[in-house]
Amino acid sequence: MLTLDPAHLRDASQRIFEAAGAPSEVAAQMAEFLVESNLVGHDSHGVIRIPAYLQAISDGLIVPDARPEVTEETATSALVDGKDGFGHIAAAFATDVAARKARESKVAVVSVVRCNHIGRLGEWASRAARQGVVAIVTVGGGGGPGIAAPYGGTARALGTNPISVGMPAGEGEELLVDFATTAMAEGKVQVARAKGASLPPGVLLDREGHPSTNPEDLYSGGMLLPFGGHKGYGLALVVELLGAALTPGQRHNRGARSGGAVIIAVDAAAFRPLAEFEAAAMEALGRVKAIPPAPGFAEVLVPGEPERRTRAERLRTGIPLPEVTWHEIVDAARGLGVEVQRDHFDEPPVGKL
C-alpha cells in the first residue's frame, strides 16, 4: 500500500485528463472530485476510476470537452443534457441548477441524461446541502440486466441503484446518507480486488448462484445481492423506476452509462427559517450523539461524520492507495505521454504505509 499527497495526486490527475482532451478547467474539476472521494474514504469512487474513464474516452463513450446544458425547464424542473461528457461535470452543474430552483420555488426536480458515470452521489447531495437545500440524488433506470440480483433471485436484473440524501445540519455541517442498494457498491469490490482481499459473506453470488467471497466472481458472471434482503431490493426498485420515469430513455448513449440521474431538491427554509431548521437538526443529532455506545463501539456516529473525520485524517497523513491501482494509473497516463511516477510526489507523507 502506498500513501500519496492529495495535492500532488490532484495535479497528476489533472494532467492526465488534460492529455486525454479535457479543457484545463474540466480536468481540474475532475481531479478535485476524484481526489475528494479518496479523501473522505470512498476510494471506490476516487482515482481508481481514472483508467476506466480514459478507456471510455478512447472508445468514444466519453467526450472529454463536452459541457452540460439545460435543454428543457420550468420554474421547478429542468432537463440537463450532459452531452456524453464526464458525469461529474454534468452532476455538479445539475446540482447547482436544482439548488437554485429549489431556493427560488421551494422545490425542484432535475433529470440528467447522457452523463456517463457521475461518481459518488454523496458529493452532489452534500453540494446541495451546503447551499441550504435538502437533496435526494438517485441513479437507476438503466433498463438492462445490471450486476445485481433481485431478492430471492440468482440472475442479474438491476444496477447498484445508489441513493444519497444531504441535509444542512447547522454550523456548516450536513447530514449525509449515501449508499448503493446492493450490499456493497461495485467500486468497493474493485478496491477489494486491487488489494487482493476477500469480500464479507452475504455480498456476492457466483455465476451459478452460489454464495461467494471472491471479488473475481463478480467479473466472471456473478452478481451482487441487495442490502437488507427484501428492504434493499424494494428500495432498488424505487430508484430504478424513478430513473425510468424521470429520464428520457431515448436520449441515453446506449454504449455508455444508460441509467438516469435524478435530483430532487427542497429548500430547507421552505416552511420555516433556515436557522430554525438547522437548530432542529442540531438538536436531533445531538440527542443521538448523546446515547451511550453499545459494546464494541467507542461512540455513536451520525451519517456523514465518518467521512468528515477521514478527510481530516487523510489531509494530514495522505491518501492510501493499493500499488496495483497506482501502477494502472501510471500505465494509463504513460499511454497518453504523461509521466506520473511515484517520485513526482514529495515527502512527507508519500511512501510505504
Backbone torsions as a table, in degrees:
resi	resn	phi	psi	omega
1	MET	NA	135.1	177.7
2	LEU	-103.0	161.1	172.9
3	THR	-125.5	122.8	-173.4
4	LEU	-117.5	144.6	177.7
5	ASP	-70.0	123.8	-177.6
6	PRO	-56.4	-40.5	-177.9
7	ALA	-63.9	-42.1	179.8
8	HIS	-73.3	-31.4	176.9
9	LEU	-67.2	-37.7	174.7
10	ARG	-62.6	-44.7	-179.1
11	ASP	-61.4	-46.1	179.1
12	ALA	-61.9	-43.5	-179.6
13	SER	-63.0	-42.1	179.3
14	GLN	-62.3	-43.7	-179.3
15	ARG	-64.5	-35.3	177.8
16	ILE	-64.9	-47.1	-178.3
17	PHE	-67.7	-35.2	175.5
18	GLU	-62.2	-42.3	179.2
19	ALA	-65.4	-25.7	179.4
20	ALA	-84.6	-0.4	175.1
21	GLY	110.0	3.9	179.4
22	ALA	-82.6	138.6	172.6
23	PRO	-59.1	155.7	-174.1
24	SER	-54.7	-43.3	-176.9
25	GLU	-69.5	-34.7	176.6
26	VAL	-68.8	-44.5	178.8
27	ALA	-61.2	-39.8	179.3
28	ALA	-65.8	-41.0	177.8
29	GLN	-64.2	-44.5	179.7
30	MET	-61.3	-43.7	178.5
31	ALA	-60.7	-42.2	-179.6
32	GLU	-63.9	-45.9	-177.8
33	PHE	-64.4	-43.5	-177.4
34	LEU	-68.4	-45.9	-179.5
35	VAL	-66.8	-33.3	176.8
36	GLU	-61.5	-38.9	176.7
37	SER	-61.5	-41.0	175.2
38	ASN	-63.8	-41.3	-177.6
39	LEU	-61.3	-39.2	-177.2
40	VAL	-86.4	4.5	174.3
41	GLY	95.8	3.3	178.9
42	HIS	-99.6	69.8	-176.9
43	ASP	-61.9	-22.8	179.4
44	SER	-63.0	-20.6	-178.1
45	HIS	-119.5	18.2	-179.3
46	GLY	-98.9	-140.8	-173.5
47	VAL	-68.4	-11.6	174.4
48	ILE	-58.5	-21.0	-178.1
49	ARG	-82.4	-12.3	-173.9
50	ILE	-56.1	-50.7	-179.4
51	PRO	-58.2	-38.5	179.8
52	ALA	-66.7	-39.6	178.6
53	TYR	-66.8	-39.2	178.0
54	LEU	-64.4	-39.0	177.4
55	GLN	-64.4	-39.6	178.5
56	ALA	-64.3	-36.9	175.7
57	ILE	-63.8	-46.1	179.5
58	SER	-60.8	-35.1	-179.2
59	ASP	-82.4	-2.2	179.6
60	GLY	81.2	14.0	-178.1
61	LEU	-90.3	-26.3	174.5
62	ILE	-115.9	127.8	175.2
63	VAL	-95.9	104.5	-167.8
64	PRO	-66.9	-21.8	-179.3
65	ASP	-104.6	12.8	-179.5
66	ALA	-71.6	147.1	177.7
67	ARG	-123.2	132.1	-179.1
68	PRO	-70.8	157.3	175.2
69	GLU	-151.3	155.8	174.8
70	VAL	-81.1	125.0	-179.1
71	THR	-107.0	-22.4	175.7
72	GLU	-144.5	143.2	176.8
73	GLU	-161.8	154.9	167.8
74	THR	-127.5	-172.7	179.2
75	ALA	-63.9	-26.3	-175.3
76	THR	-122.4	11.6	-179.7
77	SER	-149.4	159.7	175.8
78	ALA	-156.9	145.9	171.1
79	LEU	-109.9	119.8	-179.3
80	VAL	-105.0	126.3	175.8
81	ASP	-97.8	115.9	179.0
82	GLY	-79.0	-6.6	176.8
83	LYS	55.9	31.5	178.1
84	ASP	64.0	22.1	177.2
85	GLY	-86.3	-163.7	176.5
86	PHE	-63.7	130.8	-178.9
87	GLY	-62.8	-34.2	-179.9
88	HIS	-61.1	-40.3	-178.6
89	ILE	-66.8	-42.6	178.2
90	ALA	-66.6	-40.0	-178.1
91	ALA	-67.5	-40.6	178.2
92	ALA	-63.0	-45.0	178.6
93	PHE	-60.9	-47.7	-178.2
94	ALA	-64.5	-37.6	178.5
95	THR	-62.5	-42.9	179.4
96	ASP	-65.9	-37.1	175.6
97	VAL	-63.0	-45.9	-179.2
98	ALA	-62.9	-43.2	-179.6
99	ALA	-64.5	-42.9	180.0
100	ARG	-63.5	-45.4	-179.1
101	LYS	-66.5	-35.7	178.2
102	ALA	-65.5	-41.1	178.4
103	ARG	-66.3	-32.0	-179.0
104	GLU	-80.1	-36.5	-171.5
105	SER	-124.9	11.6	-179.9
106	LYS	78.3	-39.9	179.3
107	VAL	-137.8	157.8	176.1
108	ALA	-159.7	152.9	171.7
109	VAL	-132.7	131.7	-178.7
110	VAL	-125.8	130.5	177.5
111	SER	-107.1	139.5	-178.5
112	VAL	-122.9	125.4	180.0
113	VAL	-124.8	165.2	-178.8
114	ARG	48.6	50.9	-172.8
115	CYS	-120.1	-3.5	-178.0
116	ASN	60.1	-161.5	-176.8
117	HIS	-73.5	125.4	-174.9
118	ILE	-96.2	8.1	175.1
119	GLY	79.5	-149.5	-176.5
120	ARG	-77.0	116.8	-176.9
121	LEU	-61.5	-32.1	179.5
122	GLY	-59.3	-26.0	176.4
123	GLU	-58.4	-41.4	-174.7
124	TRP	-82.5	-37.7	175.8
125	ALA	-63.8	-39.7	177.5
126	SER	-67.8	-38.3	178.8
127	ARG	-60.5	-41.3	177.8
128	ALA	-68.8	-41.9	-179.2
129	ALA	-60.3	-35.9	178.5
130	ARG	-67.2	-14.4	177.3
131	GLN	-101.3	15.5	177.3
132	GLY	78.6	24.8	-174.4
133	VAL	-124.7	137.2	170.6
134	VAL	-83.1	128.1	-176.1
135	ALA	-131.6	138.3	170.5
136	ILE	-114.4	123.0	-178.2
137	VAL	-119.5	129.9	178.8
138	THR	-134.1	155.4	171.4
139	VAL	-134.6	120.0	179.6
140	GLY	-169.8	-172.6	175.9
141	GLY	81.9	24.6	179.9
142	GLY	-65.6	-27.0	177.2
143	GLY	78.5	0.2	-179.4
144	GLY	-107.9	-173.3	-178.3
145	PRO	-71.3	-20.4	178.9
146	GLY	63.2	-151.7	179.0
147	ILE	-133.8	13.5	-176.7
148	ALA	-122.1	142.3	176.1
149	ALA	-87.8	148.6	171.1
150	PRO	-72.9	162.0	177.1
151	TYR	-57.3	126.1	179.9
152	GLY	84.6	2.0	-177.6
153	GLY	-110.5	167.2	-179.1
154	THR	-132.5	36.1	174.4
155	ALA	-148.3	157.1	-179.0
156	ARG	-69.4	136.8	179.2
157	ALA	-145.1	-22.2	-173.0
158	LEU	-134.8	162.0	169.5
159	GLY	-82.1	-174.1	175.0
160	THR	-73.5	-15.3	170.4
161	ASN	41.2	65.3	-176.7
162	PRO	-74.7	159.6	176.5
163	ILE	-143.2	142.0	178.2
164	SER	-138.1	144.9	176.8
165	VAL	-130.8	128.2	176.6
166	GLY	-121.7	137.1	-179.9
167	MET	-138.0	137.0	172.1
168	PRO	-61.6	139.1	-176.4
169	ALA	-129.6	15.4	176.7
170	GLY	85.6	153.0	178.4
171	GLU	55.7	35.9	176.6
172	GLY	74.6	7.2	-179.8
173	GLU	-103.8	167.8	175.1
174	GLU	-141.3	153.6	169.8
175	LEU	-84.8	127.9	-176.0
176	LEU	-133.1	117.1	173.9
177	VAL	-110.1	130.0	-175.1
178	ASP	-153.7	112.7	179.1
179	PHE	-158.7	152.9	169.0
180	ALA	-74.1	155.6	175.5
181	THR	-85.1	-0.4	168.7
182	THR	-88.5	162.3	-177.8
183	ALA	-62.8	-20.9	175.0
184	MET	-151.3	140.9	175.1
185	ALA	-66.8	146.7	-178.9
186	GLU	-59.8	-36.0	179.1
187	GLY	-62.4	-32.2	178.2
188	LYS	-71.8	-27.2	172.4
189	VAL	-66.9	-39.4	176.0
190	GLN	-58.6	-43.9	-179.2
191	VAL	-63.0	-44.0	178.8
192	ALA	-61.8	-40.8	179.0
193	ARG	-63.8	-41.9	179.7
194	ALA	-63.0	-32.8	179.8
195	LYS	-84.2	-10.9	-174.5
196	GLY	72.9	27.2	-176.7
197	ALA	-99.6	157.1	174.8
198	SER	-87.1	158.7	176.0
199	LEU	-90.4	155.5	174.4
200	PRO	-70.1	157.0	176.4
201	PRO	-61.4	153.3	175.7
202	GLY	85.9	8.5	-177.9
203	VAL	-102.4	-36.4	-164.3
204	LEU	-138.8	145.4	167.0
205	LEU	-115.7	146.3	174.8
206	ASP	-79.7	-178.7	-174.1
207	ARG	-63.3	-20.0	178.2
208	GLU	-91.0	-0.9	-179.8
209	GLY	87.9	13.9	179.4
210	HIS	-94.1	143.3	177.7
211	PRO	-57.7	141.0	-178.1
212	SER	-143.9	153.9	172.5
213	THR	-119.6	9.1	-178.2
214	ASN	-93.6	114.4	-178.6
215	PRO	-55.7	-32.4	-178.0
216	GLU	-60.9	-27.0	-178.2
217	ASP	-63.5	-28.2	178.6
218	LEU	-64.9	-34.4	-174.6
219	TYR	-93.1	7.9	173.9
220	SER	-124.1	34.6	174.7
221	GLY	101.5	2.1	178.3
222	GLY	-76.2	-172.9	-175.6
223	MET	-151.6	147.0	174.9
224	LEU	-80.0	155.0	176.6
225	LEU	-102.5	153.1	175.5
226	PRO	-69.6	148.6	174.9
227	PHE	-73.6	149.7	174.2
228	GLY	61.3	25.0	177.1
229	GLY	61.1	-127.1	-174.4
230	HIS	-67.0	-23.7	-178.9
231	LYS	-70.8	-47.4	176.9
232	GLY	-64.5	-37.0	177.7
233	TYR	-61.8	-44.4	178.4
234	GLY	-61.6	-42.6	179.0
235	LEU	-66.6	-36.6	177.9
236	ALA	-60.5	-39.8	178.7
237	LEU	-69.2	-35.6	175.5
238	VAL	-60.2	-47.3	179.1
239	VAL	-62.8	-41.5	179.2
240	GLU	-58.9	-47.0	-176.1
241	LEU	-75.7	-30.0	172.6
242	LEU	-59.2	-46.2	178.5
243	GLY	-64.3	-40.9	-179.2
244	ALA	-66.3	-37.9	-175.9
245	ALA	-79.5	-34.7	-168.6
246	LEU	-107.5	2.8	174.2
247	THR	-125.2	127.4	-178.7
248	PRO	-68.5	108.2	-173.3
249	GLY	-60.1	-31.3	-176.3
250	GLN	-69.4	-11.2	-179.4
251	ARG	-95.4	-0.2	179.2
252	HIS	-74.2	146.6	169.8
253	ASN	-79.0	110.7	-171.5
254	ARG	-65.9	-22.9	-179.9
255	GLY	-86.4	-11.5	-176.0
256	ALA	-114.7	-152.2	-178.3
257	ARG	-69.5	117.0	-172.6
258	SER	-101.4	-8.5	-179.6
259	GLY	-69.8	155.0	-178.4
260	GLY	-96.4	132.4	175.2
261	ALA	-94.9	131.6	-178.2
262	VAL	-129.0	133.8	176.4
263	ILE	-120.5	118.7	176.1
264	ILE	-108.5	120.7	-172.2
265	ALA	-124.0	140.4	178.2
266	VAL	-132.4	129.1	176.6
267	ASP	-63.4	123.5	-179.7
268	ALA	-63.2	-18.7	178.3
269	ALA	-102.8	23.7	-176.9
270	ALA	-64.1	-36.5	-173.9
271	PHE	-126.6	-1.6	176.0
272	ARG	-157.9	157.5	179.3
273	PRO	-57.0	146.7	-178.5
274	LEU	-57.5	-38.6	-180.0
275	ALA	-60.9	-37.8	178.2
276	GLU	-68.6	-41.0	177.3
277	PHE	-60.3	-47.4	-178.2
278	GLU	-65.6	-36.5	177.6
279	ALA	-63.6	-41.4	178.1
280	ALA	-65.0	-39.2	178.5
281	ALA	-64.9	-43.8	-179.9
282	MET	-63.9	-37.0	178.4
283	GLU	-64.7	-45.1	-178.9
284	ALA	-64.3	-44.6	-179.3
285	LEU	-68.4	-37.7	177.6
286	GLY	-63.9	-37.8	178.6
287	ARG	-63.9	-40.7	178.8
288	VAL	-68.5	-43.0	-178.3
289	LYS	-63.5	-26.2	-177.4
290	ALA	-78.7	-8.7	-179.5
291	ILE	-67.5	134.1	177.5
292	PRO	-60.3	139.7	-178.6
293	PRO	-71.4	147.8	175.9
294	ALA	-74.7	162.3	176.4
295	PRO	-53.9	132.6	-179.0
296	GLY	93.3	-5.6	179.2
297	PHE	-118.6	141.7	178.0
298	ALA	-83.0	-29.9	-178.1
299	GLU	-167.0	168.6	174.3
300	VAL	-90.9	126.0	177.5
301	LEU	-104.7	157.2	175.0
302	VAL	-111.2	154.1	-178.1
303	PRO	-56.3	131.6	-177.4
304	GLY	101.8	-25.0	-178.7
305	GLU	-67.6	-42.7	177.8
306	PRO	-58.8	-39.3	179.6
307	GLU	-64.0	-43.1	-180.0
308	ARG	-63.2	-40.4	-179.9
309	ARG	-69.3	-41.0	178.7
310	THR	-63.4	-39.9	179.4
311	ARG	-61.1	-45.8	179.7
312	ALA	-61.7	-41.1	-179.3
313	GLU	-67.7	-43.4	-177.0
314	ARG	-73.9	-27.9	172.0
315	LEU	-63.5	-31.0	-178.4
316	ARG	-83.5	-39.4	-171.5
317	THR	-111.6	-11.8	-178.9
318	GLY	104.6	170.3	-177.1
319	ILE	-100.2	120.4	176.4
320	PRO	-75.4	139.1	-177.5
321	LEU	-145.2	129.3	176.6
322	PRO	-59.4	143.4	-179.5
323	GLU	-60.1	-35.4	179.1
324	VAL	-60.2	-44.4	179.6
325	THR	-62.7	-44.8	-178.9
326	TRP	-62.6	-42.5	-179.8
327	HIS	-65.6	-35.1	177.1
328	GLU	-65.3	-39.4	177.7
329	ILE	-65.8	-45.3	179.7
330	VAL	-59.6	-45.0	-179.3
331	ASP	-64.8	-42.0	179.4
332	ALA	-64.8	-40.5	178.5
333	ALA	-64.8	-41.3	-179.5
334	ARG	-61.3	-33.4	177.5
335	GLY	-64.7	-18.7	177.2
336	LEU	-101.0	4.4	-179.0
337	GLY	82.4	18.1	-179.5
338	VAL	-108.9	127.6	176.8
339	GLU	-100.6	120.3	178.3
340	VAL	-132.0	61.1	179.2
341	GLN	-69.1	161.7	-178.4
342	ARG	-60.9	-31.8	-178.0
343	ASP	-74.6	-2.0	172.5
344	HIS	-67.0	-23.8	-175.8
345	PHE	-90.4	151.0	-177.8
346	ASP	-90.9	160.4	172.5
347	GLU	-105.6	148.7	-22.3
348	PRO	-79.2	173.8	9.6
349	PRO	-101.4	14.0	-173.9
350	VAL	-67.6	141.1	178.3
351	GLY	150.9	-169.1	178.6
352	LYS	-77.8	142.5	173.3
353	LEU	-76.1	NA	NA
